[in-house]
Amino acid sequence: MANKITYWAILGGGSTVDRPRGLLRRLEHDDGAEDEGLRVNADLSWRRSSTLVEWEHGNGEAELVEVSHAQASKIVQYFRERLAGEQA
């Protein structure tokens, strides 16, 4: 179990924190951190991602904005509704 979880909204191309392009999270464990991205065009599962590390080293193209757990929950719901609309 993670000791701390931090979330980032992925912005760009006119997206906003309420309607971002994606969502990342960093799980901080006793033995180190693990970064994951939400699979927004698939099953909304979390998969390992290098986007956050690349961004921290100035190599990423995405704009990342740290968001609260509550905002991250709203973002997941936004993607859930969007995915349901695409499947209808």
C-alpha angles and dihedrals in degrees: 000000000000120000092209135007123201123187133206129191114221110227135183140111095051095311122143136207088261092050106024130168091242148335131244132189135192117212111202113207130176089258097046144292130304121199122207138178127211112244096231098177097046132034100329091246123144119251132180113272136188093198095100095049091047090051092049089054093048094250100108126094095205125093110230125199121189112236135188124256089253092053090046089054090052090049092052089051090050090054092044091055092044092050091048089052091052092051094049 
